Amino acid sequence: MPENHPLDSRIEVLKEKMLSAPRFASIEQARIITRIYQENEELSVPKKRALSLKAALEELEIGVEPEELIVGNRTKGVRYGVVFPESGCSWIDREFETLPTRPQDRFLVKEEEIKEFRETIYPYWKGKSMEDVIRQRDGQHIDAIAKVVKINQKDHAQGHICPDVKRWLEKGPAGLKAEALQKLETCAEDEREFYECVVLVMEGAIHFMNRYHDLILSMDREQELTEVAAICKNLSERGARTFHEAVQSIWFLFVILHMESNASSFSPGRMDQYLYPFYERDVAQGRIDKDRALVLLECLWLKFNQIVYLRNQNSAKYFAGFPIGFNIALGGVDAQGKDTYNEVSLLCLQAQYDLGLPQPNLSVRLHKHTSSELMQAAIQVVAKGSGMPQFFNDEAIIQTMHDDLGIAIEDARDYAIVGCVELTTHGNNLGWSDAAMFNLNKALELTLNHGVCLLTGEKIGLDLGGLDTYGSFAELEQAFQTQVDYFIDEMMKAEEVVEQAHQDCLPTAFLSSVIDDCLEVGKDVTRGGAKYNLSGIQMIQIANLADSLAALQKLVYDERRIEAVDLLEALRTDFKNDRVMQTMLQNKVPKYGNDVDWVDAHGAKWAAYFREKMKQYTNYRGGPYHTGMYTVSAHVPMGENVGASPDGRNAKTPLADGGMSPVYGRDLSGPTAVLKSVSKMQDSCTTNGGLLNMKFLPSFFQTQTGRNKFENFLRAFVDLEIPHIQFNVVNRADLLDAKAHPERHQSLTIRVAGYTAYFVELAGKLQDEIIERTSYADI
């Protein structure tokens, strides 16, 4: 069980150094990448990519704090945002000066770096980065559908991947280099370049580790840091053998993945499973004890908070608060389907209990036979209020991954989570889990208004009629289906362009080396080398859609208490002259989240329809599309794109948070009713991840009785086969004070939508939306 105890002094010092460090944008790696490309114009893109990563590993400035037991970063400064010209350069040119003042996710800038970027880096990359390639190939089309469909991964590499960490721990860069060299002896000619690139990046990784060894030995240091230097040297030559080596090796892996791709959501996965053998062996041999292991894990936790991701201003609205997505999954079943957790599981929970930081994104897998010890330990961490851990349901996920996606049952049982709530198999999957976000509510708006945007008056969808022409609710639903089908087709055309651009511009030899089966078949992961090749589309936002359809059915078509033409006019004017009608829409119709079958059925029906439609498509790597129901922070900017809606919502206001969550303030029947409403969704709709957000008051957890009731609530969540649930435990008054006086609450963390962020670093509209979410005092 997590215990209240003072932080180790080393951890206190390192935490304070990290939190007080300024956050800058950095062009250091961009400078190196540009030089390598300029010097090797005759080479292929895969070779230039491999050489530029190797050069960065050999040349980037590095640093070590004297208190550190886990070392390494992709920049010397912590929480720096890296400019990465291969994927996106034009947006940096447009936004560089505004990074310190933009509404969300700010970075300081250095005038001399802006000057260098404009004079030497951007001129080379203008028109060549992946961002430019996608814009040249399909930019107008992507813009035309943008209010309904947000196409992602257009100016950065694909992350959202759980590498084969166990294989990396076993082999290290030297072992993987040897494997690639062996393959080169017998491979086909069209595979040769791939293996050559793997050799290059592994040579860079070996050099990178040795640089830390050399730097430490050049410092005035204590004995413990000398031991860290030896570990770095060992890891450059072989796999990990001790717990300390394994933890350091994990961190080197994720630093290098970020240096290669500068993407979000590379996730360590089931860390308690693959770290436990190292821990068990070291404890048995007297090399380590529980306290020392905890300090090492907390050093790693701090490192997870030292990498953030620099997004463009628009994307920062959709992914607010630097959700870098180092997702660690604890517990769950093993390959035989039996409960598994261990001392490392509990130590990971203790690390989060002690530190309360936004990263890693800690997850706990539950099932019918999860031990009370693990659940109570997790509940104690939830009660601390960091928004972690979140919970995933093996009963809802494993069989559905197997049945719906064709994933082998042993791989499904070993599932991990990437980023926020996205589901993946461990170490063998390019899931492309954040391919696009589809705004179902905007599609409904266009259906009701002849394809015309309520906000701009521009025709952007199909004119299938409108509220002034549909004679029945069934006719309206048929038109909505046609509208959805149209935008899905257009979305898939754009997705093919984006995936092809990733193959052309951003092959990833290092990532491919730690994803099965790329080394076996000699194929880069972007070209389909992984065992599983999925693409995930998010449905946004089913709660608003269900509420709107319920209002239309009941008040307009069944009871005829509102004339359809009058409602259309009210929507066009944002209810300015129809406050009574708006009040009826808000209060005279039951809402999703209250266990009202016919209302919940609207959400379940259209979620299932969207999922079935995805089955008609195959992605560019030859794999299936599937669906998720989560928003990150997109419910705020996507709401800004939607006019007034039939549920009584005003134009431009946020949509429901989460993905399966009710609209805030409308779940009036308590948390159990919310679970029952959500349980009516088919699990096949959330194989790419589903998100249920709930908020409880801290007072609920102050007694063992309250914590036992919460355990029973979680067991009901398991029995109802809901895939995911997460909690904020915070007082409304504290959030209001944090918004008014941010200087008093610098360390306050909050669950946004599948991830935790510092509350004071969120833009005002997102803060307001979080404050308004329903809080529960009891179950």
C-alpha positions in Angstrom: 0.0 0.0 0.0 1.2 3.5 -0.7 2.7 5.1 2.5 3.0 8.6 3.7 6.7 9.3 4.1 9.1 12.2 3.2 10.5 12.2 -0.3 14.1 11.1 -0.5 16.2 14.3 -0.4 17.7 13.5 -3.8 14.2 13.3 -5.4 13.2 16.6 -3.7 16.2 18.4 -5.2 15.7 17.0 -8.7 12.0 17.7 -8.6 12.5 21.3 -7.6 15.2 21.8 -10.3 12.9 20.4 -13.0 9.8 22.4 -12.0 11.8 25.7 -11.8 13.6 25.3 -15.1 12.5 27.6 -17.9 10.8 25.9 -21.0 12.4 26.9 -24.3 11.9 26.0 -28.0 15.2 24.5 -29.3 16.6 24.3 -32.8 19.7 22.4 -31.9 18.6 19.1 -33.4 17.1 20.9 -36.4 20.6 22.4 -37.1 22.2 18.9 -37.1 19.4 17.4 -39.3 19.7 20.2 -41.8 23.5 19.8 -42.1 23.3 16.1 -42.6 20.7 16.4 -45.4 22.7 19.1 -47.1 25.9 17.0 -47.0 24.1 13.9 -48.3 21.7 15.1 -51.0 22.5 12.1 -53.2 21.3 9.5 -50.6 17.8 8.2 -50.0 15.5 9.6 -47.4 15.9 6.5 -45.1 19.7 6.9 -45.2 19.5 10.6 -44.5 17.1 10.0 -41.6 19.4 7.3 -40.1 22.5 9.5 -40.5 20.8 12.5 -39.0 19.7 10.5 -35.9 23.2 9.1 -35.6 24.7 12.6 -35.8 22.3 13.9 -33.2 23.1 11.1 -30.8 26.8 11.9 -31.3 26.6 15.7 -31.2 23.7 17.1 -29.2 24.8 18.8 -26.0 24.2 16.6 -23.0 24.2 17.2 -19.2 23.9 15.4 -16.0 22.8 16.6 -12.6 25.0 15.5 -9.7 21.9 14.0 -7.9 20.7 11.9 -10.8 20.7 8.1 -10.8 18.9 7.9 -14.2 20.5 10.1 -16.9 19.8 11.3 -20.4 17.6 13.7 -22.3 17.1 14.8 -25.9 18.1 18.3 -25.0 20.4 19.6 -22.2 17.6 21.8 -20.9 14.5 20.1 -19.4 11.0 20.4 -20.9 12.4 21.9 -24.1 10.3 21.8 -27.3 12.2 20.5 -30.2 11.9 22.0 -33.7 11.9 19.1 -36.1 12.2 20.2 -39.7 11.7 16.8 -41.4 8.1 16.7 -40.3 7.1 20.3 -40.0 8.8 23.6 -40.6 6.4 26.0 -42.2 4.2 26.3 -39.1 7.3 27.2 -37.1 8.1 30.0 -39.5 4.6 31.3 -39.0 4.4 31.0 -35.2 8.0 31.2 -33.8 7.6 34.7 -32.3 4.2 33.9 -30.8 5.3 30.7 -28.9 5.8 32.7 -25.6 2.4 34.4 -25.7 0.0 31.9 -27.4 -3.0 30.8 -25.3 -1.9 27.2 -24.8 1.4 25.4 -24.2 3.8 28.3 -24.3 7.6 28.2 -24.9 10.2 30.8 -24.5 12.3 31.6 -27.5 15.8 32.9 -28.2 16.1 35.7 -30.7 19.4 34.3 -32.1 17.7 30.9 -32.7 14.8 32.5 -34.6 17.3 34.4 -36.7 19.3 31.2 -37.4 16.1 29.2 -38.2 15.0 31.8 -40.7 18.4 32.2 -42.4 19.8 28.7 -42.5 17.2 26.0 -41.6 13.9 27.1 -43.0 15.2 28.1 -46.5 16.5 24.5 -47.0 13.3 22.9 -45.7 10.7 25.2 -47.3 8.5 23.0 -49.4 10.3 19.8 -48.4 9.1 18.9 -44.9 6.3 16.3 -44.6 3.9 19.1 -43.6 4.6 20.8 -47.0 4.3 17.5 -48.9 0.9 16.7 -47.4 -0.3 20.3 -48.1 0.9 20.0 -51.8 -0.8 16.7 -52.3 -4.1 17.2 -50.5 -4.1 20.5 -48.6 -7.2 22.1 -50.1 -9.2 18.9 -49.6 -8.1 18.5 -45.9 -9.0 22.1 -45.3 -12.4 21.6 -46.9 -13.4 18.8 -44.5 -11.6 20.3 -41.4 -14.7 21.4 -39.5 -16.1 17.9 -39.5 -12.8 15.9 -39.6 -9.5 16.8 -38.0 -6.8 14.9 -39.8 -3.9 14.3 -37.4 -0.2 13.5 -37.9 0.3 16.1 -40.7 3.3 17.9 -39.2 4.9 15.4 -36.9 5.9 11.7 -36.9 3.6 8.9 -35.7 3.9 8.0 -32.1 1.3 6.2 -30.0 3.4 3.1 -30.0 4.5 0.6 -27.3 7.9 -0.8 -28.3 9.2 -4.2 -27.4 10.9 -3.0 -24.3 11.6 -6.6 -23.2 13.6 -7.2 -26.3 15.5 -3.9 -25.9 16.4 -4.9 -22.3 17.6 -8.2 -23.5 19.7 -7.1 -26.4 20.5 -3.4 -26.1 21.8 -1.4 -29.1 24.8 -3.7 -29.5 22.7 -6.8 -29.7 20.3 -5.2 -32.2 23.2 -4.0 -34.3 24.6 -7.5 -34.4 21.2 -8.9 -35.4 21.0 -6.4 -38.3 24.5 -7.2 -39.4 23.6 -10.9 -39.4 20.5 -10.2 -41.5 22.6 -8.2 -44.0 24.6 -11.4 -44.8 21.6 -13.1 -46.3 18.9 -10.5 -47.0 17.2 -9.7 -50.3 18.5 -6.7 -52.1 15.4 -4.6 -51.4 15.9 -5.2 -47.7 19.5 -4.2 -47.6 19.1 -0.5 -47.0 16.7 -1.1 -44.1 19.3 -3.2 -42.2 22.0 -0.7 -43.1 20.0 2.0 -41.5 19.4 0.0 -38.4 23.2 -0.5 -38.1 23.7 3.2 -38.3 21.2 4.2 -35.7 22.4 1.5 -33.3 26.0 2.8 -33.7 24.6 6.2 -32.7 22.8 4.8 -29.7 26.0 3.1 -28.5 27.9 6.3 -28.9 25.2 8.2 -27.0 25.4 5.9 -24.0 29.2 6.2 -24.0 29.0 10.0 -24.0 27.1 9.9 -20.7 29.8 7.6 -19.3 32.5 9.9 -20.4 30.7 13.1 -19.2 30.1 11.6 -15.7 33.8 10.6 -15.4 34.8 14.2 -16.3 32.6 15.6 -13.4 33.4 16.1 -9.7 31.2 13.3 -8.6 30.1 11.0 -5.8 30.5 7.2 -5.9 26.8 6.7 -6.9 27.3 8.7 -10.1 30.4 6.7 -10.9 28.2 3.6 -10.8 25.8 5.3 -13.2 28.7 5.9 -15.6 29.5 2.2 -15.4 25.9 1.3 -16.1 25.9 3.5 -19.2 29.1 1.8 -20.4 27.6 -1.6 -19.8 24.4 -0.8 -21.7 26.4 0.3 -24.7 27.9 -3.2 -24.9 25.1 -5.6 -23.8 21.6 -5.9 -22.4 20.6 -5.0 -18.9 21.4 -7.4 -16.1 20.4 -5.5 -12.9 17.3 -3.5 -11.9 19.2 -0.2 -12.1 20.5 -1.1 -15.5 17.1 -2.0 -16.7 15.5 1.3 -15.5 18.4 3.3 -17.1 18.0 1.2 -20.3 14.3 1.9 -20.5 15.0 5.6 -20.3 17.7 5.6 -23.0 15.2 3.7 -25.3 12.5 6.4 -24.9 14.9 9.3 -25.2 16.2 7.9 -28.5 12.7 7.2 -29.8 11.8 10.9 -29.2 15.0 12.0 -30.9 14.2 10.0 -34.0 10.6 10.9 -34.4 9.8 13.9 -32.1 6.3 12.4 -31.7 4.1 11.9 -28.7 2.9 8.8 -26.8 5.7 6.3 -27.0 4.6 4.2 -24.0 6.6 1.8 -21.7 3.6 -0.5 -21.4 3.5 -3.3 -18.8 6.6 -2.1 -16.8 5.7 -4.1 -13.7 5.8 -7.3 -15.8 9.2 -6.9 -17.5 11.0 -5.2 -14.6 10.0 -7.7 -12.0 12.5 -10.4 -12.9 15.3 -7.8 -12.5 13.9 -6.7 -9.2 13.3 -10.2 -7.9 16.9 -11.3 -8.8 18.5 -8.2 -7.3 16.6 -8.5 -4.0 17.4 -12.2 -3.7 21.1 -11.4 -4.2 21.1 -8.5 -1.8 21.9 -6.0 -4.5 18.9 -3.8 -3.9 16.0 -3.3 -1.5 12.5 -1.9 -1.8 13.6 1.6 -0.8 16.4 1.8 -3.3 14.2 0.4 -6.0 11.6 3.1 -5.2 14.2 5.9 -5.5 15.3 4.6 -8.9 11.7 4.5 -10.1 11.1 8.0 -8.8 14.2 9.2 -10.7 12.7 7.6 -13.8 9.3 9.3 -13.1 11.1 12.7 -13.0 12.7 11.9 -16.3 9.3 11.2 -17.8 8.4 14.8 -17.0 11.5 16.2 -18.7 10.2 15.7 -22.3 7.4 17.7 -23.7 6.1 18.1 -27.2 6.1 21.3 -29.3 2.8 21.4 -31.3 1.5 24.2 -33.5 -1.0 26.6 -32.0 -4.1 24.8 -33.4 -3.0 21.4 -32.3 -2.1 22.7 -28.8 -5.8 23.4 -28.4 -6.7 19.8 -29.2 -3.8 18.3 -27.1 -3.5 20.9 -24.3 -1.1 20.7 -21.4 1.8 18.8 -23.0 0.3 15.3 -23.0 3.4 13.4 -24.0 1.8 10.1 -23.1 4.4 7.9 -21.4 1.7 5.4 -20.5 2.5 2.6 -18.0 0.1 -0.2 -17.4 0.0 -2.1 -14.1 -1.7 -5.4 -13.2 -4.1 -7.3 -15.5 -4.0 -10.9 -16.6 -1.0 -12.8 -17.8 -0.7 -15.0 -21.0 -2.8 -17.7 -19.3 -5.5 -15.2 -18.2 -4.6 -15.3 -14.5 -4.3 -12.2 -12.2 -0.8 -10.8 -12.1 0.7 -8.0 -10.1 3.8 -7.8 -8.0 6.0 -5.7 -5.8 7.0 -3.5 -8.7 3.3 -2.7 -9.4 3.0 -1.4 -5.9 6.3 0.5 -6.1 5.0 2.3 -9.3 1.9 3.3 -7.4 4.0 4.6 -4.5 6.1 6.6 -6.9 3.0 8.3 -8.3 1.6 8.8 -4.7 4.9 10.5 -3.7 5.4 12.7 -6.8 1.9 13.5 -8.1 3.3 14.6 -11.5 1.6 14.5 -14.9 3.9 11.8 -16.3 4.0 8.9 -16.6 0.3 8.4 -17.5 -0.3 5.6 -15.0 -2.9 3.0 -15.8 -4.2 0.0 -13.9 -5.7 -3.0 -15.6 -8.7 -4.5 -13.7 -10.6 -7.8 -14.2 -13.0 -10.0 -12.2 -10.2 -11.5 -10.1 -8.1 -8.4 -9.5 -6.8 -8.5 -5.9 -8.2 -6.1 -3.3 -4.6 -5.2 -2.4 -3.8 -3.8 -5.8 -7.2 -2.0 -6.0 -6.9 -0.4 -2.6 -3.4 0.7 -3.3 -4.6 2.3 -6.6 -7.5 3.9 -4.8 -5.2 5.6 -2.3 -3.3 7.1 -5.2 -6.6 8.3 -6.8 -7.5 9.9 -3.6 -4.3 12.0 -3.6 -5.9 13.9 -6.6 -3.3 13.7 -9.4 -5.9 12.2 -11.7 -4.0 8.9 -11.7 -4.2 6.0 -12.1 -6.8 5.5 -14.7 -8.5 2.1 -15.0 -8.9 -0.3 -17.9 -11.1 -3.3 -18.0 -9.7 -6.6 -19.2 -13.2 -8.1 -19.4 -14.2 -5.5 -22.0 -11.0 -5.3 -23.9 -9.2 -8.6 -24.4 -11.9 -10.7 -26.1 -13.0 -7.8 -28.2 -9.5 -7.2 -29.5 -9.3 -10.9 -30.4 -12.8 -11.1 -32.0 -13.1 -7.7 -33.7 -9.5 -7.1 -34.8 -8.1 -10.6 -35.3 -5.4 -10.1 -32.6 -4.0 -13.4 -31.2 -5.4 -14.0 -27.8 -2.0 -14.1 -26.1 -1.2 -10.7 -27.6 -4.6 -9.4 -26.6 -4.0 -10.5 -23.0 -0.7 -8.6 -23.1 -2.4 -5.4 -24.3 -0.9 -2.0 -23.2 -2.1 1.5 -23.4 -0.4 4.3 -25.4 -0.9 8.0 -25.0 -4.2 8.8 -23.3 -6.4 5.7 -23.5 -5.5 4.1 -26.8 -5.2 0.3 -26.8 -2.4 -1.5 -28.4 -0.6 -4.8 -28.3 2.8 -4.9 -26.7 5.8 -4.4 -29.0 4.4 -5.5 -32.3 1.9 -3.0 -33.5 1.8 0.3 -35.4 -1.7 1.3 -34.3 -1.8 4.8 -35.8 -4.3 5.4 -33.0 -4.7 9.1 -33.4 -5.3 9.1 -37.2 -8.3 11.5 -37.1 -11.1 13.0 -35.1 -14.6 12.9 -36.5 -17.1 15.5 -35.2 -20.4 13.8 -35.3 -22.2 16.9 -34.0 -20.9 19.0 -36.9 -22.2 16.4 -39.3 -25.6 16.6 -37.6 -25.6 20.4 -37.8 -25.0 20.2 -41.6 -27.7 17.7 -41.9 -30.2 20.0 -40.2 -29.2 23.1 -42.2 -28.9 22.0 -45.8 -25.1 21.4 -45.6 -24.5 24.9 -44.5 -22.3 25.8 -41.5 -24.3 27.7 -38.8 -21.3 29.8 -37.9 -20.1 31.0 -41.3 -23.0 30.5 -43.7 -20.7 28.5 -45.9 -21.9 25.3 -47.6 -19.4 22.6 -46.5 -21.6 19.5 -46.5 -24.2 17.8 -48.6 -27.6 19.5 -49.0 -29.9 16.6 -48.1 -32.6 18.8 -46.9 -33.0 20.4 -43.4 -35.3 20.7 -40.4 -37.6 22.6 -42.6 -38.0 19.6 -45.1 -37.7 16.3 -43.1 -41.2 14.9 -42.6 -40.2 12.4 -40.0 -37.4 11.5 -37.5 -36.6 8.5 -39.7 -36.1 10.7 -42.7 -33.8 13.0 -40.7 -31.7 10.0 -39.5 -31.4 8.7 -43.0 -30.0 12.1 -44.1 -27.6 12.1 -41.2 -26.3 8.7 -42.2 -25.7 9.9 -45.7 -23.9 13.0 -44.4 -21.7 10.8 -42.1 -20.9 8.4 -45.0 -19.8 11.3 -47.2 -17.4 12.7 -44.7 -16.0 9.3 -43.8 -15.2 8.7 -47.5 -13.5 12.1 -47.7 -11.6 11.4 -44.5 -10.3 8.1 -45.8 -8.9 9.8 -49.0 -7.0 12.2 -46.8 -5.7 9.4 -44.5 -4.2 7.6 -47.5 -2.3 10.8 -48.4 -1.0 11.3 -44.9 0.2 7.7 -44.5 1.9 7.7 -47.8 3.7 10.9 -46.8 4.9 9.3 -43.6 6.4 6.5 -45.7 8.0 8.9 -48.1 9.3 11.4 -45.5 9.7 9.8 -42.1 11.0 6.2 -42.2 12.1 5.2 -38.7 14.9 2.6 -38.5 15.4 2.9 -34.8 11.7 2.4 -33.9 11.4 -0.4 -36.4 14.2 -2.3 -34.6 12.0 -2.5 -31.5 8.7 -3.4 -33.2 8.2 -7.0 -34.1 8.3 -8.2 -37.0 10.3 -5.4 -38.7 13.8 -6.9 -38.2 12.5 -10.3 -39.1 11.0 -9.2 -42.5 13.4 -6.4 -43.3 10.7 -3.7 -43.6 10.3 -0.3 -41.9 7.4 0.0 -39.6 5.9 2.9 -41.7 5.7 0.4 -44.6 3.8 -2.3 -42.7 6.7 -4.1 -41.1 4.8 -4.6 -37.8 2.9 -7.7 -37.0 -0.3 -5.6 -36.6 -1.1 -2.5 -38.7 -4.1 -0.6 -37.4 -5.5 2.9 -37.8 -7.8 4.4 -35.3 -10.5 7.1 -35.7 -12.1 9.0 -32.8 -15.8 9.7 -32.7 -16.5 13.1 -31.2 -18.9 13.5 -29.2 -21.5 10.8 -28.7 -23.1 12.4 -25.6 -24.1 15.6 -27.3 -25.3 13.6 -30.3 -27.5 11.4 -28.2 -29.0 14.4 -26.4 -29.7 16.2 -29.6 -31.3 13.3 -31.3 -33.4 12.6 -28.2 -34.6 16.2 -28.2 -35.5 16.1 -31.9 -37.3 12.8 -31.6 -39.3 13.7 -28.5 -40.1 17.4 -28.8 -40.2 17.9 -32.6 -41.4 14.7 -34.1 -43.2 12.6 -31.4 -44.9 15.2 -29.2 -44.6 18.2 -31.7 -44.2 20.6 -28.9 -41.6 22.5 -31.0 -42.1 23.2 -34.7 -39.1 22.0 -36.8 -38.9 25.3 -38.7 -38.9 27.2 -35.5 -36.1 25.1 -34.1 -34.0 25.6 -37.2 -34.4 29.4 -36.9 -33.5 29.2 -33.2 -30.3 27.2 -34.1 -29.4 29.8 -36.8 -29.7 32.6 -34.2 -28.1 30.7 -31.3 -31.4 30.9 -29.4 -31.1 34.7 -29.0 -34.9 35.0 -29.5 -35.9 31.6 -28.2 -34.8 31.2 -24.6 -38.0 29.4 -23.6 -37.4 26.9 -26.4 -33.7 26.5 -25.3 -34.9 25.8 -21.7 -37.3 23.1 -23.0 -34.6 21.4 -25.0 -32.3 21.4 -21.9 -34.9 20.3 -19.3 -37.9 18.6 -20.9 -36.0 15.7 -22.4 -34.0 13.0 -20.5 -30.2 13.1 -21.1 -27.5 10.5 -21.9 -25.8 9.4 -18.6 -29.0 8.8 -16.5 -29.7 5.2 -17.5 -32.6 6.1 -19.7 -32.6 3.3 -22.3 -34.2 5.1 -25.3 -31.8 8.1 -24.9 -28.7 6.0 -24.4 -29.8 3.9 -27.5 -29.3 6.9 -29.7 -25.6 7.1 -28.8 -25.1 3.4 -28.9 -26.7 3.1 -32.3 -24.6 5.8 -34.1 -21.4 4.7 -32.4 -22.0 1.1 -33.7 -22.9 2.5 -37.1 -19.7 4.5 -37.3 -17.7 1.4 -36.2 -19.3 -0.8 -38.8 -18.6 1.7 -41.5 -14.9 1.6 -40.7 -14.8 -2.1 -41.5 -15.2 -1.2 -45.2 -11.8 0.4 -45.4 -8.2 -0.7 -45.3 -5.3 1.6 -44.4 -2.2 2.3 -46.5 -0.2 -0.4 -44.7 -2.9 -3.0 -45.5 -4.4 -3.1 -42.0 -7.9 -2.4 -40.7 -9.5 0.8 -39.4 -11.2 0.8 -36.0 -12.7 3.3 -33.7 -12.2 5.1 -30.4 -14.2 7.4 -28.2 -11.9 9.9 -26.6 -11.3 13.6 -27.1 -7.9 14.6 -25.5 -8.8 18.3 -25.1 -10.5 18.4 -28.6 -14.0 18.8 -27.1 -13.2 22.5 -26.5 -11.9 23.5 -30.0 -14.3 21.1 -31.7 -17.1 22.7 -29.8 -15.9 26.1 -31.0 -16.6 24.8 -34.6 -20.2 23.7 -33.8 -23.2 26.1 -33.9 -26.1 25.9 -31.5 -27.4 22.3 -31.2 -30.8 20.7 -30.5 -29.8 19.6 -27.0 -30.0 23.3 -26.0 -26.2 23.9 -26.2 -25.1 27.4 -27.3 -22.9 27.9 -30.3 -19.1 27.5 -29.8 -19.3 26.1 -26.3 -17.5 22.9 -25.4 -18.8 19.5 -26.2 -18.9 16.8 -23.5 -15.5 15.9 -22.2 -13.9 12.4 -22.4 -15.5 10.3 -25.1 -18.1 8.3 -23.4 -18.8 10.8 -20.6 -22.2 12.6 -20.3 -22.4 16.3 -21.0 -21.2 18.0 -17.8 -24.1 18.9 -15.5 -26.6 16.6 -17.2 -25.8 13.4 -15.3 -28.3 13.9 -12.5 -28.9 10.4 -11.4 -25.5 9.6 -9.9 -22.4 7.8 -10.9 -23.9 4.3 -11.1 -26.4 5.5 -13.7 -23.6 6.9 -15.7 -21.9 3.5 -15.7 -25.1 1.8 -16.9 -25.6 4.3 -19.7 -22.0 3.9 -20.9 -22.3 0.1 -20.7 -24.8 0.1 -23.5 -22.1 1.0 -26.0 -20.7 -2.0 -27.8 -17.1 -2.7 -26.8 -16.2 -3.0 -30.5 -16.7 0.8 -30.7 -13.7 1.4 -28.4 -11.0 -1.0 -29.5 -9.0 2.1 -30.2 -9.8 3.3 -26.7 -12.8 4.8 -24.9 -12.7 7.4 -22.2 -15.1 7.9 -19.2 -14.3 10.9 -17.0 -15.8 11.3 -13.5 -15.1 13.7 -10.7 -15.4 12.9 -6.9 -14.9 15.1 -3.9 -11.8 14.4 -1.8 -14.0 13.9 1.3 -15.4 10.7 -0.1 -12.0 9.0 0.3 -11.2 10.0 3.9 -12.5 6.8 5.5 -11.9 3.2 4.8 -15.6 2.8 4.3 -15.5 5.3 1.5 -12.5 3.6 -0.1 -14.3 0.2 0.2 -17.4 1.7 -1.5 -15.1 3.0 -4.3 -13.6 -0.5 -4.7 -17.1 -1.9 -5.1 -17.9 0.8 -7.6 -14.8 -0.2 -9.6 -15.9 -3.8 -9.5 -19.3 -2.8 -10.9 -17.4 -1.0 -13.7 -15.6 -4.3 -14.4 -18.9 -6.3 -14.3 -20.6 -3.9 -16.7 -17.7 -4.4 -19.2 -16.9 -0.7 -19.7 -13.4 -0.4 -21.2 -12.1 2.7 -19.2 -12.8 5.0 -16.3 -10.7 7.8 -14.8 -11.3 10.3 -11.9 -10.5 13.8 -10.8 -10.6 14.1 -7.0 -10.7 17.8 -6.3 -12.8 20.5 -4.8 -14.5 23.1 -7.1 -13.3 25.9 -4.8 -9.7 24.8 -5.2 -10.0 24.9 -9.0 -11.6 28.4 -8.9 -8.9 29.6 -6.7 -6.2 28.1 -9.0 -7.7 29.9 -12.0 -7.8 33.2 -10.1 -4.4 32.8 -8.4 -2.3 30.5 -10.4 0.8 31.4 -8.5 -0.6 29.5 -5.5 -1.3 26.3 -7.4 1.7 25.7 -9.6 1.8 22.0 -8.8 -2.0 21.3 -9.0 -2.5 18.5 -11.5 -5.9 17.6 -13.1 -7.2 14.9 -15.3 -8.1 16.5 -18.7 -9.2 13.7 -21.0 -7.1 10.6 -20.7 -4.1 12.4 -19.4 -3.0 14.6 -16.5 -1.8 18.2 -16.9 -0.9 21.1 -14.7 -4.2 23.0 -14.2 -2.6 26.4 -14.3 -1.0 25.6 -17.7 -4.4 25.1 -19.4 -6.2 27.8 -21.4 -9.1 29.5 -19.7 -11.9 27.8 -21.7 -10.5 24.3 -20.9 -10.2 25.3 -17.2 -13.8 26.4 -17.1 -15.0 23.2 -18.7 -13.2 21.1 -16.1 -14.6 23.2 -13.3 -18.1 22.6 -14.5 -17.9 18.9 -14.6 -20.2 17.1 -12.2 -18.7 16.2 -8.8 -19.9 13.2 -6.8 -19.9 13.1 -3.0 -21.2 9.5 -2.8 -22.0 6.4 -4.8 
